[in-house]
Amino acid sequence: MEFDKIIAEKCKEIRIKNKISIKEMSTQLGEKTELIKRYETGAIRMPFNVLMFYAELKRNNGNYKSKKK
């Protein structure tokens, strides 16, 4: 579980750096905000699609564009 906590901390840093709220992220992913919070504390392991969301934020280096229609 230690590895999960390290990943969770890094993912949270990426989200904050990109100025994305947990609420916006949960909307984009179709997940509940409480679940996102649990991912970011390392309480539960992130599924692949959530990890990819963070990877996309990191890759865009602050140029996140909302996919809302």
MODELLER restraints for C-alpha pairs under 7 A, 6 or more apart:
rsr = mdl.restraints
at = mdl.atoms
rsr.add(forms.Gaussian(group=physical.xy_distance, feature=features.Distance(at['CA:4:A'], at['CA:42:A']), mean=5.29, stdev=0.5))
rsr.add(forms.Gaussian(group=physical.xy_distance, feature=features.Distance(at['CA:4:A'], at['CA:45:A']), mean=6.20, stdev=0.5))
rsr.add(forms.Gaussian(group=physical.xy_distance, feature=features.Distance(at['CA:5:A'], at['CA:41:A']), mean=6.34, stdev=0.5))
rsr.add(forms.Gaussian(group=physical.xy_distance, feature=features.Distance(at['CA:5:A'], at['CA:42:A']), mean=4.25, stdev=0.5))
rsr.add(forms.Gaussian(group=physical.xy_distance, feature=features.Distance(at['CA:8:A'], at['CA:39:A']), mean=6.30, stdev=0.5))
rsr.add(forms.Gaussian(group=physical.xy_distance, feature=features.Distance(at['CA:8:A'], at['CA:40:A']), mean=4.54, stdev=0.5))
rsr.add(forms.Gaussian(group=physical.xy_distance, feature=features.Distance(at['CA:8:A'], at['CA:41:A']), mean=5.85, stdev=0.5))
rsr.add(forms.Gaussian(group=physical.xy_distance, feature=features.Distance(at['CA:8:A'], at['CA:42:A']), mean=5.24, stdev=0.5))
rsr.add(forms.Gaussian(group=physical.xy_distance, feature=features.Distance(at['CA:9:A'], at['CA:40:A']), mean=6.28, stdev=0.5))
rsr.add(forms.Gaussian(group=physical.xy_distance, feature=features.Distance(at['CA:9:A'], at['CA:41:A']), mean=6.90, stdev=0.5))
rsr.add(forms.Gaussian(group=physical.xy_distance, feature=features.Distance(at['CA:11:A'], at['CA:40:A']), mean=6.82, stdev=0.5))
rsr.add(forms.Gaussian(group=physical.xy_distance, feature=features.Distance(at['CA:11:A'], at['CA:54:A']), mean=6.01, stdev=0.5))
rsr.add(forms.Gaussian(group=physical.xy_distance, feature=features.Distance(at['CA:12:A'], at['CA:40:A']), mean=5.72, stdev=0.5))
rsr.add(forms.Gaussian(group=physical.xy_distance, feature=features.Distance(at['CA:14:A'], at['CA:54:A']), mean=6.79, stdev=0.5))
rsr.add(forms.Gaussian(group=physical.xy_distance, feature=features.Distance(at['CA:14:A'], at['CA:57:A']), mean=6.87, stdev=0.5))
rsr.add(forms.Gaussian(group=physical.xy_distance, feature=features.Distance(at['CA:14:A'], at['CA:58:A']), mean=6.26, stdev=0.5))
rsr.add(forms.Gaussian(group=physical.xy_distance, feature=features.Distance(at['CA:18:A'], at['CA:62:A']), mean=4.84, stdev=0.5))
rsr.add(forms.Gaussian(group=physical.xy_distance, feature=features.Distance(at['CA:18:A'], at['CA:64:A']), mean=6.90, stdev=0.5))
rsr.add(forms.Gaussian(group=physical.xy_distance, feature=features.Distance(at['CA:22:A'], at['CA:33:A']), mean=6.14, stdev=0.5))
rsr.add(forms.Gaussian(group=physical.xy_distance, feature=features.Distance(at['CA:22:A'], at['CA:36:A']), mean=6.78, stdev=0.5))
rsr.add(forms.Gaussian(group=physical.xy_distance, feature=features.Distance(at['CA:23:A'], at['CA:33:A']), mean=5.86, stdev=0.5))
rsr.add(forms.Gaussian(group=physical.xy_distance, feature=features.Distance(at['CA:26:A'], at['CA:32:A']), mean=5.71, stdev=0.5))
rsr.add(forms.Gaussian(group=physical.xy_distance, feature=features.Distance(at['CA:26:A'], at['CA:33:A']), mean=5.41, stdev=0.5))
rsr.add(forms.Gaussian(group=physical.xy_distance, feature=features.Distance(at['CA:26:A'], at['CA:36:A']), mean=6.65, stdev=0.5))
rsr.add(forms.Gaussian(group=physical.xy_distance, feature=features.Distance(at['CA:38:A'], at['CA:44:A']), mean=6.07, stdev=0.5))
rsr.add(forms.Gaussian(group=physical.xy_distance, feature=features.Distance(at['CA:39:A'], at['CA:45:A']), mean=6.27, stdev=0.5))
rsr.add(forms.Gaussian(group=physical.xy_distance, feature=features.Distance(at['CA:39:A'], at['CA:46:A']), mean=5.63, stdev=0.5))
rsr.add(forms.Gaussian(group=physical.xy_distance, feature=features.Distance(at['CA:57:A'], at['CA:64:A']), mean=5.96, stdev=0.5))
